[in-house]
Amino acid sequence: MKKVFGILLALTIALSFSFNSVQVEAASPKVVKFANCKEMNKVYKGGVARSATVKNVGGKTKYKPFVSQAIYDANKKSDRDKDFIACER
């Protein structure tokens, strides 16, 4: 009985160390503050939307915007029509 308990204890310790050493990092876009819309549109052709549910109020657009709240918030000044899409084209 003591032998089984020792084996179970050793397995438990080994498993806890193996699970604790694994770290998962989520890939997220780097937040960049662009000087103007021309610079932003080189990277994001359709501009940057704050969320996937926002609608364009500035007219017809050619490209679909990239969705990122962090990038939009850093470049909020470039959203001239205040529709939560910066530099839409």
RODO-2510 file (C-alpha; in nm, 4 decimals, decimal comma):
residues 89
     n   res          X          Y          Z
     1     m     0,0000     0,0000     0,0000
     2     k     0,2836     0,2393     0,0855
     3     k     0,4511     0,1568    -0,2453
     4     v     0,1351     0,2454    -0,4457
     5     f     0,0926     0,5672    -0,2486
     6     g     0,4562     0,6620    -0,3193
     7     i     0,4135     0,5998    -0,6920
     8     l     0,0928     0,8056    -0,7040
     9     l     0,2593     1,0874    -0,5132
    10     a     0,5565     1,0854    -0,7509
    11     l     0,3262     1,0918    -1,0553
    12     t     0,1219     1,3768    -0,9093
    13     i     0,4328     1,5852    -0,8448
    14     a     0,5728     1,5131    -1,1902
    15     l     0,2465     1,6079    -1,3611
    16     s     0,2093     1,9284    -1,1628
    17     f     0,5571     2,0417    -1,2652
    18     s     0,4956     1,9596    -1,6310
    19     f     0,1682     2,1578    -1,6420
    20     n     0,3131     2,4562    -1,4580
    21     s     0,6097     2,4919    -1,6908
    22     v     0,3974     2,5303    -2,0055
    23     q     0,3110     2,8916    -2,0844
    24     v     0,0705     2,9917    -2,3563
    25     e     0,0954     3,3340    -2,5162
    26     a    -0,1830     3,4725    -2,7303
    27     a    -0,0827     3,6382    -3,0541
    28     s    -0,2072     3,9939    -3,0668
    29     p    -0,1333     4,2688    -3,3136
    30     k     0,1291     4,5201    -3,2064
    31     v    -0,0288     4,8539    -3,1167
    32     v     0,1155     5,1193    -3,3473
    33     k     0,0288     5,4875    -3,3533
    34     f     0,0268     5,6055    -3,7154
    35     a     0,1104     5,9614    -3,8192
    36     n    -0,1768     5,9799    -4,0704
    37     c    -0,4225     5,7721    -4,2732
    38     k    -0,1780     5,7250    -4,5601
    39     e     0,0609     5,5453    -4,3245
    40     m    -0,2183     5,3371    -4,1683
    41     n    -0,3562     5,2348    -4,5083
    42     k    -0,0146     5,0986    -4,6105
    43     v    -0,0550     4,8380    -4,3342
    44     y    -0,4373     4,8142    -4,3059
    45     k    -0,5949     4,8860    -4,6477
    46     g    -0,9469     4,9164    -4,5107
    47     g    -0,8494     5,1059    -4,1988
    48     v    -0,9058     4,9844    -3,8424
    49     a    -1,2457     4,9283    -3,6807
    50     r    -1,2992     4,9352    -3,3034
    51     s    -1,5262     4,6280    -3,3136
    52     a    -1,6697     4,3895    -3,5702
    53     t    -2,0215     4,5279    -3,5249
    54     v    -1,9579     4,8905    -3,6286
    55     k    -2,1042     5,0226    -3,9548
    56     n    -1,9438     5,2720    -4,1892
    57     v    -2,1348     5,5999    -4,2156
    58     g    -1,8893     5,7798    -4,4443
    59     g    -2,0058     5,6304    -4,7749
    60     k    -1,8964     5,3377    -4,9893
    61     t    -1,5722     5,1609    -4,9043
    62     k    -1,3523     4,9387    -5,1153
    63     y    -1,1909     4,7286    -4,8414
    64     k    -1,3040     4,5626    -4,5201
    65     p    -1,1440     4,7187    -4,2093
    66     f    -0,9164     4,5280    -3,9717
    67     v    -1,0786     4,4901    -3,6279
    68     s    -0,8695     4,5863    -3,3241
    69     q    -0,9874     4,7945    -3,0313
    70     a    -0,6319     4,8663    -2,9130
    71     i    -0,5084     4,9904    -3,2529
    72     y    -0,8262     5,1954    -3,3049
    73     d    -0,7917     5,3578    -2,9609
    74     a    -0,4289     5,4509    -3,0345
    75     n    -0,5361     5,6144    -3,3649
    76     k    -0,8760     5,7572    -3,2671
    77     k    -0,7753     6,0989    -3,4036
    78     s    -0,7871     5,9557    -3,7570
    79     d    -1,1598     5,8737    -3,7350
    80     r    -1,2952     6,1951    -3,8872
    81     d    -1,6610     6,0888    -3,9144
    82     k    -1,6681     5,9308    -3,5647
    83     d    -1,8123     5,5969    -3,6859
    84     f    -1,5529     5,3912    -3,4927
    85     i    -1,3568     5,3073    -3,8117
    86     a    -1,0292     5,4955    -3,8522
    87     c    -0,9051     5,5656    -4,2064
    88     e    -1,1629     5,3576    -4,3914
    89     r    -1,1190     5,3304    -4,7699
***
